[in-house]
């Protein structure tokens, strides 16, 4: 037996975190567009418990800043997607393949006590969220409002021995949380079940969610 056993993480689930360049200026424009829309449009009701959620066409009503944000998401998706031969997305030269992303996006405003229940995004390949305003969570994690992902295997890893974990898998059978930060984009497989935990701050937690389908 080897003195140093090797752990190979099979079937890993990708989670992409990307800090958008010049986010402060972009966020000012995005916030202004979202505030105008919230005054004119009633909230949709999907996974959100409280809060305001726009229609799924922010790329139409959000103007140039929304289009710019969606282009960032598409570019990151290109870099994070390969075909079965390992070639990276979008390029007319050898080593690349062509893919067209069909994007949809919507805005979310959560105030104190608001949250989103566990859900997934059927019909998409990648899904993601961008934080326009983290509502102070970046400076004070006790305010909640985290993005929480469920282990896609459900409780299976802890069914036999709930008090034990396999090396390298302390959250197996449970959840992982990502803390919001203004200017940060998080991209994940659309099938990955997730929720937004209750926000306990006194400001506004403003985010933009999006789907990318092929």
C-alpha positions as CSV (number, residue, x, y, z in Angstrom):
1,X,0.0,0.0,0.0
2,X,1.3,3.5,-0.9
3,X,2.4,5.6,2.0
4,X,0.5,8.6,0.6
5,X,-2.8,7.5,-0.9
6,X,-4.0,9.6,-3.8
7,X,-7.5,11.1,-3.7
8,X,-9.1,11.5,-7.2
9,X,-12.2,13.7,-7.1
10,X,-14.5,11.8,-9.6
11,X,-17.5,13.5,-11.1
12,X,-16.8,16.9,-9.8
13,X,-19.5,19.6,-10.2
14,X,-18.0,22.9,-11.6
15,X,-18.7,26.2,-9.9
16,X,-17.3,29.2,-11.6
17,X,-16.6,32.5,-9.7
18,X,-15.7,35.6,-11.7
19,X,-15.1,39.2,-10.6
20,X,-16.4,41.5,-13.4
21,X,-13.9,44.3,-14.4
22,X,-15.0,47.9,-13.7
23,X,-18.0,46.5,-11.7
24,X,-18.6,49.7,-9.7
25,X,-19.5,51.8,-12.8
26,X,-21.5,48.9,-14.3
27,X,-23.4,48.4,-11.1
28,X,-24.5,52.0,-10.9
29,X,-26.1,51.7,-14.4
30,X,-27.7,48.3,-13.6
31,X,-29.1,49.5,-10.3
32,X,-30.7,52.5,-12.0
33,X,-32.3,50.3,-14.6
34,X,-33.6,47.9,-12.0
35,X,-35.0,50.6,-9.7
36,X,-37.0,52.1,-12.7
37,X,-38.3,48.6,-13.6
38,X,-39.4,47.8,-10.1
39,X,-41.5,50.9,-10.0
40,X,-43.3,50.0,-13.2
41,X,-43.6,46.2,-13.0
42,X,-45.2,44.0,-10.3
43,X,-43.0,41.1,-9.1
44,X,-43.2,37.7,-10.7
45,X,-43.6,34.7,-8.3
46,X,-41.4,31.7,-8.9
47,X,-38.8,30.6,-6.3
48,X,-38.9,33.9,-4.5
49,X,-40.4,34.2,-1.0
50,X,-40.9,37.9,-0.7
51,X,-38.8,40.3,-2.6
52,X,-39.2,41.6,-6.2
53,X,-38.3,39.6,-9.3
54,X,-38.6,41.0,-12.8
55,X,-39.7,39.3,-16.0
56,X,-37.1,37.2,-17.8
57,X,-36.3,39.8,-20.5
58,X,-33.9,42.1,-18.7
59,X,-31.7,42.0,-21.8
60,X,-34.5,44.0,-23.5
61,X,-35.4,46.5,-20.8
62,X,-32.0,46.8,-19.0
63,X,-30.2,48.6,-21.9
64,X,-26.5,48.5,-22.7
65,X,-25.3,47.6,-19.2
66,X,-27.5,44.5,-19.2
67,X,-26.2,43.4,-22.6
68,X,-22.7,44.0,-21.4
69,X,-23.2,41.8,-18.4
70,X,-24.8,39.0,-20.5
71,X,-21.8,39.2,-22.8
72,X,-19.5,38.6,-19.8
73,X,-21.5,35.6,-18.9
74,X,-21.3,34.2,-22.5
75,X,-17.6,34.7,-22.6
76,X,-17.0,32.9,-19.3
77,X,-19.3,30.1,-20.5
78,X,-17.2,29.8,-23.6
79,X,-14.1,29.3,-21.6
80,X,-15.7,26.8,-19.2
81,X,-17.4,24.6,-21.9
82,X,-15.8,21.9,-24.0
83,X,-17.0,19.3,-26.5
84,X,-16.4,15.6,-26.0
85,X,-12.9,15.9,-27.4
86,X,-12.0,18.6,-24.9
87,X,-12.0,21.5,-27.3
88,X,-13.0,24.9,-25.9
89,X,-16.1,26.8,-27.0
90,X,-16.2,29.4,-29.8
91,X,-13.4,29.9,-32.3
92,X,-13.0,29.5,-36.0
93,X,-9.6,27.9,-35.8
94,X,-8.3,24.4,-34.8
95,X,-8.8,23.4,-31.2
96,X,-12.1,25.3,-30.8
97,X,-15.8,24.5,-31.7
98,X,-18.7,26.8,-32.3
99,X,-21.6,27.2,-29.8
100,X,-24.4,29.8,-29.7
101,X,-25.7,30.7,-26.3
102,X,-29.3,31.7,-26.0
103,X,-29.5,34.0,-22.9
104,X,-32.3,35.1,-20.6
105,X,-31.8,37.3,-17.5
106,X,-33.9,38.8,-14.7
107,X,-33.4,41.1,-11.7
108,X,-34.0,40.3,-8.1
109,X,-34.4,42.7,-5.1
110,X,-34.4,41.1,-1.7
111,X,-35.0,43.1,1.5
112,X,-35.1,42.0,5.1
113,X,-36.5,38.5,5.5
114,X,-36.7,37.7,1.8
115,X,-35.3,34.5,0.3
116,X,-35.6,32.0,-2.6
117,X,-36.5,28.4,-2.0
118,X,-34.6,25.5,-3.5
119,X,-35.0,25.2,-7.3
120,X,-33.1,24.4,-10.5
121,X,-33.3,25.9,-14.0
122,X,-34.7,23.4,-16.5
123,X,-34.1,24.2,-20.1
124,X,-30.7,25.8,-19.6
125,X,-27.1,24.5,-19.8
126,X,-25.4,27.1,-17.5
127,X,-27.1,29.3,-15.0
128,X,-25.7,32.1,-12.9
129,X,-26.1,35.1,-10.7
130,X,-24.4,38.5,-10.6
131,X,-24.4,40.7,-7.5
132,X,-25.2,44.4,-8.2
133,X,-25.4,45.2,-4.5
134,X,-24.7,42.6,-1.8
135,X,-26.7,44.5,0.8
136,X,-23.7,44.7,3.2
137,X,-23.2,40.9,3.3
138,X,-19.7,41.2,1.9
139,X,-18.7,43.2,5.0
140,X,-20.9,41.4,7.5
141,X,-21.6,37.7,6.7
142,X,-24.1,37.5,9.6
143,X,-26.6,39.3,7.4
144,X,-27.3,36.0,5.6
145,X,-28.5,36.0,2.0
146,X,-26.0,33.4,0.9
147,X,-26.3,31.4,-2.3
148,X,-26.7,27.8,-1.2
149,X,-26.1,24.7,-3.3
150,X,-27.4,21.2,-2.5
151,X,-25.3,18.1,-3.0
152,X,-26.8,16.6,-6.3
153,X,-26.6,13.2,-4.6
154,X,-29.0,14.3,-2.0
155,X,-28.6,12.7,1.5
156,X,-27.1,9.5,0.0
157,X,-23.5,10.0,1.3
158,X,-24.7,10.3,4.9
159,X,-27.4,7.6,4.9
160,X,-25.3,4.7,6.4
161,X,-23.1,6.6,8.8
162,X,-24.2,10.2,9.4
163,X,-21.4,10.8,11.8
164,X,-18.7,10.0,9.3
165,X,-17.3,11.7,6.1
166,X,-15.0,10.4,3.4
167,X,-11.7,12.3,3.1
168,X,-12.1,15.4,0.9
169,X,-15.9,15.5,1.3
170,X,-16.9,17.2,4.6
171,X,-20.1,18.6,3.1
172,X,-21.1,15.4,1.3
173,X,-24.8,14.9,1.5
174,X,-25.3,18.5,2.7
175,X,-24.9,21.9,1.1
176,X,-22.2,24.5,0.2
177,X,-22.7,28.2,0.5
178,X,-21.3,31.1,-1.5
179,X,-21.3,34.6,0.0
180,X,-22.5,37.5,-2.2
181,X,-20.1,40.2,-3.1
182,X,-20.9,43.2,-5.3
183,X,-19.3,42.8,-8.8
184,X,-19.1,39.0,-8.5
185,X,-20.5,36.5,-11.0
186,X,-21.2,32.9,-10.0
187,X,-21.9,30.4,-12.8
188,X,-23.0,26.8,-12.2
189,X,-24.7,23.9,-14.1
190,X,-28.4,24.7,-14.5
191,X,-29.4,21.3,-13.0
192,X,-27.7,22.1,-9.7
193,X,-30.4,22.7,-7.0
194,X,-29.9,25.9,-5.1
195,X,-31.6,28.5,-2.9
196,X,-31.0,32.0,-1.5
197,X,-31.0,32.0,2.3
198,X,-33.0,34.7,4.1
199,X,-31.4,38.2,4.1
200,X,-31.4,40.0,7.4
201,X,-30.0,43.3,6.5
202,X,-31.6,46.7,6.3
203,X,-30.5,47.6,2.8
204,X,-31.3,45.9,-0.5
205,X,-29.7,42.8,-1.8
206,X,-29.8,43.3,-5.6
207,X,-28.8,40.5,-8.0
208,X,-29.3,39.5,-11.7
209,X,-29.8,35.9,-12.5
210,X,-29.4,34.4,-16.0
211,X,-29.7,31.3,-18.0
212,X,-27.6,30.2,-21.0
213,X,-29.1,27.5,-23.3
214,X,-27.6,26.0,-26.4
